[in-house]
């Protein structure tokens, strides 16, 4: 599923759209499949430690900017190629249930609309709090790859712009 958004936001807030879409997607999966999904920063949704869904956002710098939000969810696959079968899963593989794609899309569109409006108006529970409630990655050791370099540390949280905070063994925090 891909949707087009035209947010009137400062550039530093655009990256938060990926997190917003993750919250909406996780909520829809939980509502429709009753499975315990977890968010993994910045754009994955896991089920039993395997990748169930992914989100990819592309920003086109117009006035206002345009953000294309692509969401892929593995619903009813019963097999995966050998090279990813140990790291990918589907709702059918994990729960034994076949989901109706149209029902999930309808739920997803409703949740996206609600989360997007709340995000734009900063209403109700703040986005970063919602995202944090749907993850179990904080306190775990992670390696992040950026610009050809790797950084390993303990994930401690997100900053106000949705960037992952890692604490390295030398007690320094890196964003």
Secondary structure, 3 states (H helix, E strand, C coil): CEEEECCCCCHHHCCHHHHHHHHHHHHHHHHHHCCCEEEECCCEEEECCEEEEEEEEEEECCCCCEEEEEEEECCCCCCCCCCCCCCECCHHHHHCCCCCHHHHHHHHHHHHHHHHHHHHHCCCCCHHHHHHHCECCCCCEEEEEECCEEEEEEEEEECCCCCEEEECCCCCEEC
